[in-house]
């Protein structure tokens, strides 16, 4: 059973930075797209950023120029560098990884990011 384990969330002041990490454990299968989603209280889960297995990236308009997604395929890990954080970035952040050979994707357990002074 594949497990996605996230880390790096926390409390940060506006304008600050955080780096999230997500590693896929117990996986011997090729990982396709990996992405980060977020869900604020009372709102739907939304895509933040996604990266393909060859490094093609896509970002939500709200985070372009501030967030950077990257991955280390040898470590089955995806990262999200978040700079110039705003209070509206406050949410639970979830990692997602697609496994084409399994015809399914997996989610991490979520990590809380709170931007507040």
Secondary structure, 3 states (H helix, E strand, C coil): CCEEEEECCEEECCCCCEEEEEEEECCCCCCCCEEEEEECCCCCCEEEEEECCCCCEEECHHHCCCEEEEEEHHHCEEEEEECCCCHHHCEEEEEEEEEHHHCEEEECCCEEEEECC
